[in-house]
């Protein structure tokens, strides 16, 4: 029995009544008619005995089945997977359901404004901004922003009033009138133990046309100096300018993604090269609680 002939039979009986369907299936010369007849007869018998329906009012409805390929494993963000146990929120505020989307867009604008300012005023040749994460805490009359940076001196030196200038830029961008804005910078002791800073380092190497394997191995060496227990780096896209996109990854040490008590930092980062856009994903196994 071919799928093509079975589809032709189903097209003939779609939308017909139960009695018409039985007559069509008896007269059609295809081998697929008999198994379809058995299925429809059984469904009509179940409808009659279990639900008390009359066979005269039954209509054949056949929905087109969409074909989809299921992946081997269902992936989940490691930070969201551990949220509420060992992972905390990067934004802390309360809003009514109708204002929730506005709060999310506001957080996105704040982070983009800070990253753009740091990118313009950073005195570093490798292009590493050094921002590990930005925490936002909103109150009724105050917005507290904590920037965790690996290299805060590169931003502050030469201009001690840069934090105030950054604060003024954010206030202009978001038109804050009745709410105060307070920005503080916290220094990270081991910057290359954070995936965002490491992804920026790899992105800078790839922009300079360094081989992706050399960039990943150098990043792993920097991570080992930060006393981490394991790291996994994945790069996807037209790596090294090849015509066919592919995925390459390297793992060093342990990265237990399914263990909830394992503290794992994760980030995904996009880098634009002359060959196209590459995607970088980094998992770092920090510690186990």
Buried (B, 14 or more C-beta within 10 A) or exposed (E): EEEEBBEEBBEBBBEBBBEBBBEBBEEBEBEBBEEBBEEBBEEBEEBEEEEEEEEEEBEBEEEEEEEEEEEEEEEEEBBEBBEEEBBEEBBEBEEEEEEEEEBEEBBEEBBEBBBEBBEEBBEEEEBBBBBBBBBBBBEEEEBBBBBBBBBBEBBBEEEEEBBEEBBEBBBEBBEBEEEEBEBEBEEBEBBBBBBBBBBBBBBBBBBEEBEBEEBBBBBBEBBBEBEBBBBBBBBBBBBBEEEEBEEBEBEBBEBBBEEBEBBBBBBEBEBEBEBEEBBBBBBBBBEEE
